[in-house]
Structure formats: structure tokens, C-alpha cells
Amino acid sequence: MKDAPVRRGAPPLVAFSGPSGAGKTTILVALLRELSGRGLRVAAIKHSGHPHGFDVPGKDSDLLLRAGALGVAVQGPAQLAVFGAPRRGGARALARLLPPVDLVLVEGWKEERLPRVEVHRGAVSREFACARSRRFIAVVTDEPPPRPIPTFAAGDVGGLADFLQERFGLPARGKRRRRPPST
């Protein structure tokens, strides 16, 4: 891909929320492919409330952390990893560690004040989070939401991508479908 101009300043962040098993990661993977295919530079960050062993005990990065390093970055020929204590400042602080991008897709960080897309499946939960919060700007669902809000089927990733491009003023660098969101 050619190096196209990237947005100046902090990129917009949009969070995807929903219960476990609703399909958040599946939607994010498809959306990343769609937006990247349009020439946009997109990053993703994920928050987990569960402890994870991200680094392998005995590896150099683990040894450096246990020796007292506040953080360790490891760069290989194809990937970069940063290990250390969680950053203060939540999703926005973590997004600042990423390369320059047009948009950051966020999974998790339920308590942060971010615009959100709810991922809902009736078989997983009867309740809609968008009924309780106006932070939700759209819903991906298999049933009608409880309030008027842009609504997309799980398979309408192109429509969701159109909505996000328009909502956040993202550049049109590649192919784009024209379709207004349903409400």
C-alpha cells in the first residue's frame, strides 16, 4: 500500500461493546479488513479484565522486567511488542503508542467515555446496552433495537464501514459503497 497522508493529531477511537459470545471480535476482524481494503490505516486495541501471561517466563523481556525495567519493547522483523505495567489513561493512552492511523477500533474499556457500537445477539442477551446509554452511536444486531439508532446486520460490514467513515470524517482513499444506515 502507498504511504497516504495520515490524520493529524489523535485519531478517533470507537469502542465495540457487547456480552461475551455476541461476536465483537468477529465484527472487528471483518471491519478491519473492510476499512483497510478502502485504503484506511486502522489499529485495534483490546482490554481484558483477566490476567494474562503475555510474556514467556525466562525470555529476555521477562528477565528485564523482573530485574526492574518499567517497560520493555521488543521489535522483530515483522512485529513489535511492549511489555510492562498497564498504562494510566486507558484506551487513549494506549492508542498513543500505536503507529499513526486514521481510526482506532477498541474492544472493551466499558467504563471509558468513548463513542460505542453495540454488538448484540438475541440468543446471547435479551438486553440492549444502548437502551441505558446514549454513548452508543450504532448497533450491530439480529433484532430491532429499543430506540432509533443506526442499525446494521452482522453481515453488513460495508454499511458499518460507510457509517464510521462518515461519522468520523475519515478520508475516502479506496472503494466505498454508498448506502445510508437503517434506523
N, C-alpha and C positions, 0 to 999 in steps of 0.2 A: 504494500500500500504506500502511496506517495505521502510525504510529510505535509499534510494540510495544516493550515493555521488552527491553533487550539484556542479556546476561550481564554480571555484574560481574567485574572482573579480566580477566586474559588469556584469550582464547578458546582452546579446544583446537585443536591442529594435527594433521592426519592426512596423511601423505605417501603418494603413489602412485608405485610403482616398477615398472620393467619395462624390457625392452630396447626400443630404437628400433623402431617399427613394430608394437608389441604393442597399441596403441590407448589409451594413457594419456590423451591429450588428448581423445579421443572420449568416453571414460568420464567424464572430469571435466566436459565440457560438458553431457552428459546429466544427471549428478548435480547440477550447479549448477541446472539447470532444475527438476529434481525437488524439491530442497530449498527453492529459492526459491518454488516453487509451493505449498509447505507453509507459507509464511509465515516461514521462517527467513532470517536475514541471513547470507550466506555470502560469503567472499572467497577469492581464489585467488592464489597466488604460484608463480612458476616460476623454476627455476635452470637456467642453461645453462653448460656448460663452454667454450662457443665465444665468441670476442669478437664483439660486435655493435655496429654503428653506430646506437645508439638515437637520438641527436640528429643533426640535419642540419647539416653544416658551413655556417657563415655565418649561421645563425639566431641570434637574440638569446641563447638559452640556451647555445649553443655558444660564442659570443663571451664571455659572462660566465664560463664555466668556464675557457676558455683564458686569461682575464685573471686568474685566481687564485681564483675562488669555490670553496669546498669542496663546495658543492651549490647547485643551482638548482631551484626548484619553479615550474612554470608551470600556472596554472589558467585554463581557458577556461570557456565557459558550460556545457559538458557533461562535461569531463574534467579530470583533474589528472595531471600527470607530474612526477616528481622525477628529476633527473639529477645525477650526481656519482660519487664513488668508492664502490665496494661497501662496505656496512655490515659492521662486525665484529659477530659474534654470530649470524650465519647466519639461518635462517628465522624464528626467534623475534624477532630484532631487526627484521627487515623487516616482520613481521606487526604490530609496534607502530606502524608508520607508517600502517597501514590505518584506515579508519573503524571504529567499534565494530561487531562482528559476533558471531554465535553460534558460528561454526566457520570455520576456515581450511583450505582444501584446498591441499596442497603438491605440486608436481611437481618431482622432483629432490632435491637435497641428500641424496644417497645415504649420506653419512658421518654425518649428524646422527642423534642418538638421538631418533627420533620414532616413534610408532606408525605402522605402514605397512600399506597394502593393495597386494598384488602384482597387477599386470595381466600375465597370461600368455596366450600363444597358442602352441600346439604347433607351428604352422607357422613361427613366428619363432624359438623356442628350445625345446630339449628340457628344459633345466634349470629347476628351480623355485628361486627365491631363498629362499622360505620353508623349504626343506629345510636351509638353512645358518644361518638367523637366526630367533630367537623374537620379534623386533620386529614380525613380520608378524602382523596380527590377523585378516586375511581375504584371500581370493584371488578375483579375477575371472578365470575361465579357461574353456577349451573342453575340458579333460580333467581327470581326477581328480588332486588334489594328492598329494604324497608323505606327508603327515601329516594327522591330523584337525584341521581348521581351517574356520571358516565359509567356504563357497564359493558363488559367485554366477556365473551366466552373464552374458555381456556385456549381454544384453538385459534382465536383471533389475535395473534401476536402482532400482526401487521397493523391492525387497528389500534392496539395499545401503543405501539411504537409511534404511529402518527400522532396520537393524543399527547404522548410525552414530548415529542419534538415540538409540537405547537405550544404546549403548556409552558415549557422551559425555554422557548426561543432557540432551539438547537439548530445548527446550520444544516441545510439540505445539501449534502455532498454526493449523494448517490441516489439510487432508485427509491421511490416513495409512492406508496398507494394513497389515493385520495378517497377518504371515507370519513364522514362525520361520526363521532361516537354516539351510541344509542344511550338514551337516558331513561 
